[in-house]
Amino acid sequence: MDLYEHMGKDLFRAHAIPTPRGVVADSADAAATATEQLGGSAVVKVQVQVGGRGKGGGVALCRSPAEAAEAAARMLATDFKGHRVTRVLVEELLPIAREFYTSVLLDRTSGEYLWMLTAEGGMDIETLARDRPDALRRVRVNPALDLRAWHIRGLVSALPLEAREGAADVLRKMWTLLTELDATLLEINPLVQLEDGSVVALDAKVTIDDNALFRHPDIEALQDQFPVDPVEKRAKDADLQYVKLDGDVGIIGNGAGLVMSTLDVVAQAGAKAANFLDIGGGASAEKMATSLEVILSDPAVRCVFINIFGGITRCDVVANGILEALRHIDATVPLVVRLDGTNAAEGRQILADAAHPRIVPVATMDAAAAEAARLAKEAAA
Amino acid sequence: MSVLVGQQTKLLVQGITGSEGTFHTLRNRAYGTDVVAGVTPGKAGQDVEGIPVFDTVADAVRATAANTSMIFVPPRFASEAILEAADAGVSLVVCITEGIPVKDMAAVHAFLAGTSTTLVGPNCPGVISPGVANVGIIPGEVCAPGRVGFVSRSGTLVYQIVHELTTAGIGQSTCIGMGGDPVHGVGFIESLRLFEADADTDLIIMTGEIGGDDEERAAAYIAERVSKPVVAYIAGFEAPPGKRMGHAGAIVTGSSGTAAAKAEALEAAGVTVGRTPSQVATIVAERLSG
């Protein structure tokens, strides 16, 4: 779960990591008022769950409340990299002396935490890591050891002497936050030293492990503030993984790998998928009905491809689920169905016996993808 | 011969009395796996269709000499179940459970480094050596005994591709569902090492998917250490690009994580990459007859 910057900063403040004073605003007027409160000038930052805000025009330095209102109005009126914008963060301008970068994340290769820090913040960090790897300190923290003094020393020795103590304090507090809250990523870009010598987190990227949310109900509750597409919400409530895409063949499959593979095979057959939908294990009639409703609510869909390989999932249950769903939903497009695996023969028989006018049973994945592509083209013509 | 599971497997099941645990334990036994024990705290002395249940893994190992554990324990207790099995000296642990917090798995990973226990999973469908033993939830009917080693990150893709192979008359020595969690046990490289050393494996198939850099690292390993032919499949060429928060992930892997980047890395290492599951079976058939 990726948190908005302002949520991450709330967590930072709760862990005594210094951050600028800031106010969340959901309108141009609120941004202007916030700027006044902060002394007449401010930085206005778009709040989205995606990076690259600085380069993408998502951060504005404003010298007056009127400028802040203008910037906020512009940000709130448009999507940012495809993400809906419902709020901006208005923060005080601080006298910055130097900019650094630090991040800590769980490294999937080693199963250890990997901490990175550079004194050269503010520039393109990925380019720096590639072109001058020595400029980026990397320290591994074995979870069995916990964070030790030498880890901190190894990191902050990359910084100017007068910034080390303040940075070390921030790093220790980051570690506490990381481990207490099951974070898999903390990134501060930039971490700055002010003219008075203090070290402050100007940014906060925080990712919390979805699997650990049961331990953090207060963080899980923050999800209620994320803008949601009503169709995606419907799918999520039914425990379906659904992502809208821009093609015209609706896809239902079981298992993320098989669904991804289905999108690829459909593309090779010359069509484009309208969505990604993983129905998961044990596809019941209810789940199938919700899946079909979700997909058919997309007006771009000209045909649906249901691709099931039964492991735990039984194909006879899936077949009955499709028929049951079609009793409640008026399917206006053809459904190409491919069933294989556990109880495939029974499932295919059930569909054959029903002889539903909208159902097109096909034996193999390749042939089914070709048929779905053909039907979508035919409907488009 | 086969890798990880085989004739020598004496299986114990942690979480045997739960509905999933019982169902798959009995399916594994019906397939021919030697299931010797189950563990459910507080249920010692009971049995599941004749399989004795113990309170602890150590008790089960002492009484039955079990050497492999399969875990069906709920996510919040599963990491502890892995640690218990390793602490009792079980040499192979296959964890089916999905949804374990990654911090818990990082702690498990650090502990296992100092033991001789091998972990497969978590969040995986298990391991099957067709015709010999099945430890997990891979449907045995889709497999056939043979000489192709197979390892996959995705569960349902194991079924799909094995089905294509079996339909084409190509049997498998062992199929490993390694699971897709960020911190996991046996991965591509360990699987490749096992298959390379296995006298009864002639060709290796690996199937990956978008995200991370496991496939890229496997490609580097293949170029240096694997002499047997390797055929690969990568899912997710058409998948929507994942949203990305920070820069840290990309700095660590140096990879974009896309299917195209993975396929390119594998092809550069001399691996043939099939574009569809059925094409994988076709390529394998050609390589085996050629």
Interface residues (C-beta under 8 A of the other chain):
Chain A: D2 Q49 V50 G51 H83 S103 V104 L105 L106 D107 R108 T109 G111 E112 Y113 L114 M116 I125 E126 A129 R130 L136 N142 P143 A144 T179 D182 T184 L185 E187 N189 K205 T207 D209 N211 A212 F214 R215 V243 L245 G253 N254 G255 A256 G257 L258 M260 S261 L263 D264 V265 V266 A267 Q268 K272 A273 F276 F309 G310 G311 I312 D340 G341 T342 T364 M365 D366
Chain B: P75 R76 G99 I100 P101 V102 K103 D104 M105 A106 A107 H109 A110 F111 P125 I137 I138 P139 E141 V142 S152 R153 S154 G155 T156 L157 Y159 Q160 H163 G180 P182 V183 T207 E209 I210 G212 D213 D214 R217 Y233 A235 G236 F237 E238 A239 P240 K243 R244 M245 G246 H247 A248 G249 A250 I251 V252 T253 G254 A259 R275 T276 P277 S278
